Amino acid sequence: MFSLLPYNTFGLEVQADAGVVVRSRHDLQLPLADPYLIIGRGSDVLFTDDFAGTALIAGVRGIEVQHTGRSFEVRVGAGEILDELIVTLLQQGITGLENLSAIPGTVGAAPIQNIGAYGVEIGDYITSVEAVDLRSGQYVILSREECCFGYRDSYFKQHKEEKLFVLYVNLSFPDRFIPHLTYQGLKDKELKDAQAVRAEVMALRARKLPDPRFVGNAGSFFKNPVVDKNTVERLRAQWPDMPVFTAGKDRYKLAAGWLIDKADCRGITHGHAGTWEHQALVLVNRGQAKPHEIVSLGKYICTEVAHKFGVELVPEVRLYGRYGEVEWNSL
Ligand SMILES: Cc1cc2nc3c(=O)[nH]c(=O)nc-3n(C[C@H](O)[C@H](O)[C@H](O)COP(=O)(O)OP(=O)(O)OC[C@H]3O[C@@H](n4cnc5c(N)ncnc54)[C@H](O)[C@@H]3O)c2cc1C
């Protein structure tokens, strides 16, 4: 058996039948026997059960930097830790990812859900992603356009059946600092350089989010729901202070954390699972939580929010059961 405890930031005591750390494509013995799953650090995953198959751990290392005169072109192994990459880049004067500071997890997982924070998404800097198609063994390179990045979305999520194992991520950065300070919390601050932005982002995050080393969690458990104008008008009539953000033509993003808070679910505890006192969108393991306790708390929150606002919450975290990925509605 292979413990998945170091590979899930919820800190759940779950196991896989076997595990392989993939340091190069040659570690992938294709074709693979079903079932298998790909995992980085498990900071966007909830294991709902032990896994009856092989866990493929992203372990490709290496950071190659080229200065082309106007930009820095960077090729990074999927197993590198994103925050360590940000530190390495900043030490070399390469800026762009500082707003994503302190997001846990690997570089290879970053394009999967197009991670984002404080007004920046990783897809803004990705030029291409190199991967192996685990079914055919073919090496594929997806351009930024082919990655189809959207809000917490990408080609990799839209085409899960293709089983692409990301090996390298290629990024491009301008050779001067371009600040992204439009986000509430950053815009009123005097932040002169990327190091100052990183420090501020880390301070903001530390105030709001639990550190998974001490409190098991997977960040935002639910996505911010995207709704139409009628829904916004209906809700604003009753809750005029409800935060609303534009999300494309006639689409509006609501703050899931606000909805959960107003549905009286902030800081609650169910068994050994709970919601974080400072950010209701984060579900936490209060100690010895079992997977089913996290699931049942998530279901309770969905019911309360649907009852109060008529809005459906959908998990941002990926759910893996005994034989592979599972849908929230099937649990
Ligand atoms: C405290 C906390 C704060 C967070 N804050 C943010 C935030 O601000 N913004 C944000 O966007 N996310 C945030 N997250 C979520 C998470 O950190 C990111 O989604 C991160 O990219 C996940 O990296 P990982 O290596 O842990 O991936 P995992 O959780 O291991 O995997 C996530 C998904 O990617 C797939 N995957 C992983 N590696 C590969 C690979 N090499 N090839 C193909 N598929 C792969 C897995 O199969 C899985 O479906 C937060 C999480 C925590 C715990």
PDBQT file of the ligand as one rigid body, heavy atoms in Angstrom, charges set to zero:
ROOT
HETATM    1  C1  LIG A 401      -4.367  27.022   1.523  1.00  0.00    +0.000 C 
HETATM    2  C2  LIG A 401      -4.638  26.880   0.046  1.00  0.00    +0.000 A 
HETATM    3  C3  LIG A 401      -4.778  28.011  -0.733  1.00  0.00    +0.000 A 
HETATM    4  C4  LIG A 401      -5.022  27.914  -2.106  1.00  0.00    +0.000 A 
HETATM    5  N1  LIG A 401      -5.155  29.055  -2.817  1.00  0.00    +0.000 NA
HETATM    6  C5  LIG A 401      -5.408  28.996  -4.137  1.00  0.00    +0.000 A 
HETATM    7  C6  LIG A 401      -5.562  30.196  -4.896  1.00  0.00    +0.000 A 
HETATM    8  O1  LIG A 401      -5.442  31.299  -4.385  1.00  0.00    +0.000 OA
HETATM    9  N2  LIG A 401      -5.832  30.072  -6.217  1.00  0.00    +0.000 N 
HETATM   10  C7  LIG A 401      -5.946  28.863  -6.829  1.00  0.00    +0.000 A 
HETATM   11  O2  LIG A 401      -6.175  28.837  -8.041  1.00  0.00    +0.000 OA
HETATM   12  N3  LIG A 401      -5.797  27.700  -6.138  1.00  0.00    +0.000 NA
HETATM   13  C8  LIG A 401      -5.536  27.739  -4.812  1.00  0.00    +0.000 A 
HETATM   14  N4  LIG A 401      -5.405  26.578  -4.091  1.00  0.00    +0.000 N 
HETATM   15  C9  LIG A 401      -5.594  25.285  -4.760  1.00  0.00    +0.000 C 
HETATM   16  C10 LIG A 401      -4.286  24.566  -5.176  1.00  0.00    +0.000 C 
HETATM   17  O3  LIG A 401      -3.206  25.025  -4.425  1.00  0.00    +0.000 OA
HETATM   18  C11 LIG A 401      -3.970  24.726  -6.664  1.00  0.00    +0.000 C 
HETATM   19  O4  LIG A 401      -5.025  24.259  -7.455  1.00  0.00    +0.000 OA
HETATM   20  C12 LIG A 401      -2.677  23.975  -7.073  1.00  0.00    +0.000 C 
HETATM   21  O5  LIG A 401      -2.381  24.232  -8.423  1.00  0.00    +0.000 OA
HETATM   22  C13 LIG A 401      -2.781  22.467  -6.895  1.00  0.00    +0.000 C 
HETATM   23  O6  LIG A 401      -1.476  21.942  -7.034  1.00  0.00    +0.000 OA
HETATM   24  P1  LIG A 401      -1.172  20.455  -6.577  1.00  0.00    +0.000 P 
HETATM   25  O7  LIG A 401       0.203  20.109  -7.027  1.00  0.00    +0.000 OA
HETATM   26  O8  LIG A 401      -1.427  20.292  -5.136  1.00  0.00    +0.000 OA
HETATM   27  O9  LIG A 401      -2.239  19.643  -7.438  1.00  0.00    +0.000 OA
HETATM   28  P2  LIG A 401      -3.138  18.416  -6.991  1.00  0.00    +0.000 P 
HETATM   29  O10 LIG A 401      -4.121  18.869  -5.974  1.00  0.00    +0.000 OA
HETATM   30  O11 LIG A 401      -2.268  17.276  -6.648  1.00  0.00    +0.000 OA
HETATM   31  O12 LIG A 401      -3.907  18.097  -8.338  1.00  0.00    +0.000 OA
HETATM   32  C14 LIG A 401      -4.927  18.946  -8.794  1.00  0.00    +0.000 C 
HETATM   33  C15 LIG A 401      -5.458  18.371 -10.121  1.00  0.00    +0.000 C 
HETATM   34  O13 LIG A 401      -4.438  18.484 -11.102  1.00  0.00    +0.000 OA
HETATM   35  C16 LIG A 401      -4.102  17.201 -11.629  1.00  0.00    +0.000 C 
HETATM   36  N5  LIG A 401      -2.637  17.197 -11.808  1.00  0.00    +0.000 N 
HETATM   37  C17 LIG A 401      -1.693  17.476 -10.875  1.00  0.00    +0.000 A 
HETATM   38  N6  LIG A 401      -0.468  17.400 -11.424  1.00  0.00    +0.000 NA
HETATM   39  C18 LIG A 401      -0.648  17.057 -12.735  1.00  0.00    +0.000 A 
HETATM   40  C19 LIG A 401       0.246  16.787 -13.817  1.00  0.00    +0.000 A 
HETATM   41  N7  LIG A 401       1.569  16.881 -13.690  1.00  0.00    +0.000 N 
HETATM   42  N8  LIG A 401      -0.301  16.443 -15.020  1.00  0.00    +0.000 NA
HETATM   43  C20 LIG A 401      -1.651  16.357 -15.169  1.00  0.00    +0.000 A 
HETATM   44  N9  LIG A 401      -2.533  16.564 -14.180  1.00  0.00    +0.000 NA
HETATM   45  C21 LIG A 401      -2.034  16.924 -12.974  1.00  0.00    +0.000 A 
HETATM   46  C22 LIG A 401      -4.568  16.179 -10.609  1.00  0.00    +0.000 C 
HETATM   47  O14 LIG A 401      -4.901  14.951 -11.235  1.00  0.00    +0.000 OA
HETATM   48  C23 LIG A 401      -5.787  16.881 -10.016  1.00  0.00    +0.000 C 
HETATM   49  O15 LIG A 401      -6.913  16.635 -10.811  1.00  0.00    +0.000 OA
HETATM   50  C24 LIG A 401      -5.142  26.644  -2.712  1.00  0.00    +0.000 A 
HETATM   51  C25 LIG A 401      -4.995  25.489  -1.921  1.00  0.00    +0.000 A 
HETATM   52  C26 LIG A 401      -4.733  25.613  -0.570  1.00  0.00    +0.000 A 
HETATM   53  C27 LIG A 401      -4.548  24.352   0.251  1.00  0.00    +0.000 C 
ENDROOT
TORSDOF 0
